[in-house]
Amino acid sequence: MFASQSEPRAQWTHVLASVLALCGTDHRTALMREFLDEAIEGVDTAIVREFAPVGDDVIDIVVQDRDKAWALVVQTSLTFRGDMSDRLKLAAGAMSDYGRV
């Protein structure tokens, strides 16, 4: 079942997660290198999760190595100079079981 998002930030999150999940190995590797400024093993087989629940909130996107050696967490925003510190702290605290973050 496909659920459409109505809020612009959620739509942007869905687009970014979809690109990460569905693009080929070369493109995913390039995107991850752009995010992290380093090459990481296992990017080609990583699992992408969208809107992963964490307590009363969600982590927008989690890209995780299949062996849980590392994870990339993405919290999206469409605001400039918006305060996301609470969401970032929540996401960072919740990532302890995702491997190297």
N, C-alpha and C positions, 0 to 999 in steps of 0.2 A: 504494500500500500504506500503510495507516495503522498506526502503531506506538503502542501505549499505554504511558504512563509509569507506573512503579510507585512511584517515590520522590516524596514530597509536594512538595518544592521543584521538581522537574521537572514535576509536574502543574500547579503554579501558573504556572510559566514558559509551559507550553503554553496554558493558559487566557488569559493576558495577551497572548501573541503572536497567538493566534487572534482575540481581540477586536480587536486593532489591525489585523490583516490583513483581517478580514471585515466590520467595521462600515462604515457609510456615511460619506460625506465629513464631515458635520456632527459626528458622534460622534468620528471620528478626529481632526479638527481640535481639538475640545474636549479630548480626552485628551492630545494632544501639547502643547497650550497649558498644560495642568495640569502636565505633566512639565517643560516648559522655561520657563514663565512668559513666553512671547513667542510671537507668531504667526510662522510660517515658511512661505514659499512652497513649493509642491510636495508638501505633506502629503497631498493627495487622491490623488496618483499614486505615492506612495512605495512602496518594496518592503520587505516585512517578512520577515526571516529568523529562524529559530528554531534554536538550538544550532549556531551557526556555528563550525566548528573553527578553533582558534588554537593551534598548537604541540601541547602535551600536554593542553590544556584546551579549553574552548569559551566563546564569548561567548553568553550565554543568548538575548538578543534584539538584533537589529540592525534599525533602521528607517532606510532610506537613500533619499535623493532619487534619482530615475532618472538624473539628470545628474551624480551624485556631488558635488553642491554642499554637501551636509551629511549627517550621519548621527547618529542617537541610539543609544547603546549602553546596554542594560539588563542588569545582573547582579542576579539575584534572590537573596533569602535569606529564610528563615523563622525566623531566629534574632534575638534581641535582643542587641545589643552583641557580636555575633559578629565575628571578625576576617576581613574580606574583602580586606584590603589587597593580598595577593599576586594575587588574581584581578583586582582592579581595575587594578593596575599592568600585568598581562599584557594585559588588554583595551585599556587606553589605548595601550600600545605597539603593539598590532596594528592599531590604527585608522588608521594613517597613509595607507593607500590608500582610505579611505572618504570622504574629503572633510572638510569642517569638522565637528568633533565637539564 
